[in-house]
C-alpha cells in the first residue's frame, strides 16, 4: 500500500516544466497514484499594482486561454486526463493550498531553482507552498 494516492503537480508552463513532470510521472507510477496538473495564472492587476486605469479583462482571458492550451498539451504528453488539469487565477501559494484540500491530495510536487542569498529572502513559490500545506511537498530541483 502506498503513502500517496493523489499527487498535485504545480507547474509554471515554462520550458522547465517537463523536468518536474518527468519525475512526477515516475513517482505516480511507482506509487500507483493519480496526477493532478495545476497552473496558477496570477491576476494581471498584480503585475501593475492595480494602479492602471484600464480594463485588463481581455488580457487576463488571453493568458487564461493560453495556460489551458499549454496545460492540455502537457496533460496529453504525460497521460493526465482533462478532468485532472486545473488552471486557476490567484496567488500561487494560496491557490495550491486551496486545491490540496479540494482535491484531497497527499503530495504536492513543485519545481525549485534552489535560489540563494537575496532571492532566498524574497521566498519562492516552492517555499510558500511548503509553509502552509497540510500534506507532504516534494521540490524537484530544476537544472
C-alpha positions as CSV (number, residue, x, y, z in Angstrom):
1,X,0.0,0.0,0.0
2,X,1.4,3.4,-1.0
3,X,1.6,6.5,1.1
4,X,0.5,8.6,-1.8
5,X,-2.8,8.2,-3.8
6,X,-3.2,11.7,-5.4
7,X,-0.3,13.9,-6.4
8,X,-0.9,17.6,-7.2
9,X,1.8,18.8,-9.6
10,X,2.1,22.6,-9.7
11,X,3.9,23.8,-12.9
12,X,4.6,27.2,-14.3
13,X,4.4,26.3,-18.0
14,X,8.0,27.3,-18.8
15,X,10.4,25.2,-20.7
16,X,11.5,23.8,-17.3
17,X,8.1,22.2,-16.6
18,X,9.0,18.9,-18.3
19,X,11.7,18.4,-15.7
20,X,9.1,18.4,-13.0
21,X,6.6,16.4,-15.0
22,X,9.0,13.6,-15.8
23,X,9.8,13.0,-12.2
24,X,6.2,13.4,-11.1
25,X,5.1,10.8,-13.7
26,X,7.7,8.3,-12.4
27,X,6.6,8.9,-8.8
28,X,2.9,8.5,-9.7
29,X,3.6,5.2,-11.5
30,X,5.8,3.9,-8.6
31,X,3.0,4.7,-6.1
32,X,0.0,3.9,-8.3
33,X,-1.1,7.4,-7.7
34,X,-3.1,9.8,-9.9
35,X,-1.7,13.1,-11.0
36,X,-3.5,16.4,-11.0
37,X,-1.7,19.1,-13.1
38,X,-2.2,22.7,-11.8
39,X,-1.1,26.0,-13.1
40,X,-1.9,29.3,-11.3
41,X,-2.3,32.4,-13.5
42,X,-1.5,35.4,-11.5
43,X,-4.0,38.3,-11.9
44,X,-2.8,40.8,-14.4
45,X,-3.6,43.6,-12.0
46,X,-0.9,42.2,-9.6
47,X,1.9,43.0,-12.1
48,X,0.7,46.6,-12.5
49,X,0.0,47.2,-8.8
50,X,-3.7,47.7,-9.7
51,X,-2.9,51.4,-10.5
52,X,-3.5,51.4,-14.2
53,X,-6.9,52.8,-15.1
54,X,-7.7,50.3,-17.8
55,X,-9.7,47.2,-18.3
56,X,-7.4,44.2,-18.2
57,X,-10.1,41.6,-18.7
58,X,-9.2,40.7,-22.3
59,X,-5.5,40.3,-21.4
60,X,-6.4,38.1,-18.4
61,X,-8.7,36.0,-20.7
62,X,-6.0,35.5,-23.2
63,X,-3.5,34.5,-20.5
64,X,-6.0,32.0,-19.1
65,X,-6.7,30.5,-22.5
66,X,-3.0,30.2,-23.3
67,X,-2.4,28.5,-20.0
68,X,-5.3,26.0,-20.6
69,X,-3.9,25.1,-24.0
70,X,-0.4,24.6,-22.7
71,X,-1.6,22.5,-19.7
72,X,-3.7,20.4,-22.1
73,X,-0.6,19.7,-24.2
74,X,1.3,18.6,-21.1
75,X,-1.6,16.6,-20.0
76,X,-1.8,14.8,-23.3
77,X,2.0,14.2,-23.3
78,X,2.1,12.8,-19.8
79,X,-1.2,10.9,-19.8
80,X,-3.1,13.1,-17.4
81,X,-6.9,13.2,-18.0
82,X,-8.6,16.5,-18.8
83,X,-10.6,16.2,-15.5
84,X,-7.2,16.3,-13.7
85,X,-6.0,19.5,-15.3
86,X,-6.7,22.7,-13.4
87,X,-6.0,26.3,-14.4
88,X,-6.9,28.8,-11.7
89,X,-6.3,32.5,-11.1
90,X,-4.8,33.9,-7.9
91,X,-1.7,33.8,-5.8
92,X,0.1,30.5,-6.4
93,X,0.7,29.6,-2.8
94,X,-2.8,30.2,-1.6
95,X,-4.4,28.6,-4.7
96,X,-2.2,25.5,-4.3
97,X,-3.1,25.3,-0.6
98,X,-6.8,25.5,-1.5
99,X,-6.5,22.9,-4.2
100,X,-4.7,20.4,-1.9
101,X,-7.8,20.4,0.3
102,X,-10.3,20.5,-2.5
103,X,-8.6,17.6,-4.4
104,X,-7.7,15.7,-1.2
105,X,-4.1,15.5,-2.5
106,X,-1.5,13.8,-0.3
107,X,1.6,15.1,-2.1
108,X,2.4,18.4,-3.8
109,X,5.2,18.3,-6.4
110,X,6.7,21.7,-7.3
111,X,9.9,22.8,-9.2
112,X,12.5,24.7,-7.3
113,X,15.5,26.7,-8.6
114,X,17.3,26.4,-5.2
115,X,18.0,30.1,-5.1
116,X,20.5,31.6,-2.6
117,X,21.1,34.9,-1.0
118,X,18.8,37.8,-1.7
119,X,16.4,35.7,-3.8
120,X,16.1,33.2,-1.0
121,X,15.0,36.1,1.4
122,X,12.2,37.0,-1.0
123,X,10.9,33.5,-0.9
124,X,9.7,31.3,-3.8
125,X,6.5,29.5,-4.7
126,X,8.0,26.2,-3.5
127,X,8.8,27.7,-0.1
128,X,5.4,29.3,0.1
129,X,3.7,26.0,-0.8
130,X,5.8,24.2,1.8
131,X,4.8,26.5,4.6
132,X,1.0,26.2,5.0
133,X,0.3,22.9,3.1
134,X,-1.1,20.1,5.2
135,X,0.4,17.3,3.1
136,X,3.9,16.4,2.0
137,X,5.7,18.6,-0.5
138,X,8.4,17.4,-2.9
139,X,10.5,20.1,-4.5
140,X,12.1,19.0,-7.8
141,X,15.5,20.7,-8.4
142,X,15.4,22.5,-11.8
143,X,18.7,22.4,-13.6
